[in-house]
Amino acid sequence: SLLLLLCALSIADADPTPVVLWHGAGDTCCQPGSMSGLAEHVRDAIPGVYIYSIGLDKDPPTDRVMSYLANMNEQVQRVCDWIAADPKLQNGYNAIGESQGCQFLRAVAQRCPFPRMKTLMSLGGQHQGVYGRSRNTVDSPKRRAISRFRELQRLITMKSFSLVQAQYYHDADDEELYRNSSIFIAEINNEVVINESYKTNLMALDNLVLVMFDEDITVIPRESSWFGFYQEKNIDVIVPYNESRLYTEDRIGLRTLDETG
């Protein structure tokens, strides 16, 4: 269960490892019904733990808007600076991301190794990005709305420096275009060139916990939560994480993490 996983993140003593949280799209860091609920679960599981819940603005409505409209390379750097300035995080911390907060926290781990992220728990993340269409033919108003939004992403992703979701759009129809045009997700996945520091920093994690929701219709494909993705030009086939170019070439250290347990 999630509570057991949370307990495993921190030694039950008088000074447990702090926890950093990052919420998903349309959520806020600290309001009731938002990430505050997860924070309470963490406090119940790890009494006395210090929690830093990331909000891109102190005003909750603005924080919510910035989960849709922001340059995430700039925002990741801001979060890195905030974490580095927090005296309670200087000896390292564990991190839990929800939805898009997962890949943003992974970018923190890869780009900003000090203070050290010890464990990254990813809950329904989009580590290989998202695509506009699903191989699942079951129709619903929600699925149609999501599909229309993904198609909008596709139209603007190569030009957008502000729509957050466009910055982790992954075009399954044209991998070369995706790799050369993506301003965020392809870059942190070392898709074009290998940034050795990204690889070294991710391999420094003690644990990488990847949770996929098996009924997820928002993350398309849901296997992106496990670094899986569609085969190029064939959305009827999922390439699992351990058959992907990212894994077989060990471009970010994922294979090394896997092989070392």
QUIFEN-V412030 format. One line per field, one symbol per residue. phi: phi as a letter, one per 30 degrees, with the letter a starting at -180 (. if undefined). psi: psi as a letter, one per 30 degrees, with the letter a starting at -180 (. if undefined). burial: + if it has 9 or more other C-alpha atoms within 8 Angstrom, else -. Layout:
# QUIFEN-V412030
phi = ???
psi = ???
burial = ???
This chain:
# QUIFEN-V412030
phi = .ddddddddbddbdbdddbccbdcdicbdbdeicddddeddddddbeiddbccdbdaddeddeddddcbadddddddededdddddddcdcjacbbcbhdddddddddddcbdbddddbccccidbdcibbdbcddddcaedddddddddddeddcddcdcbdedddbdbdddadddeddcdcbddddchdcbcdddeddddddddbbcccccdcdccdbdddedcicaddeibddbcddedcdeeddchdbjdddeddci
psi = leeeeeeffkkiafilklkkkklakglleglkfbfeeeeeeeeeeikgkkkjkkkfkfjeeeeeeffejljfeeeeeeeeeeeffjffgfglllkkkkbffefeeeeeeefifklkkekjjjjhlifgallfllfkfkkleeeeeeeeeeeeeeefeffkgejefffgkjjffieeeeeffkfdeeefghfeljjfeeeeeeffkekjjjkkkfgkgejjlffffgglllkkgjgfkkjleggleeeefhfggeeeeefg.
burial = --+--++-++-+---++++++++++-+++++--++++-+-+++-++--+++-+++----+-+++++++++++--+++-++--++----++-++++++++++++++++++++++-++++++++++++++++++-+--------++-++++++-++-++--++-++-+++++++-++--++--+-++++++++--+---++++++-+--+-+++---+--++++++++++++++-++--++++--+-+++-++++++++----
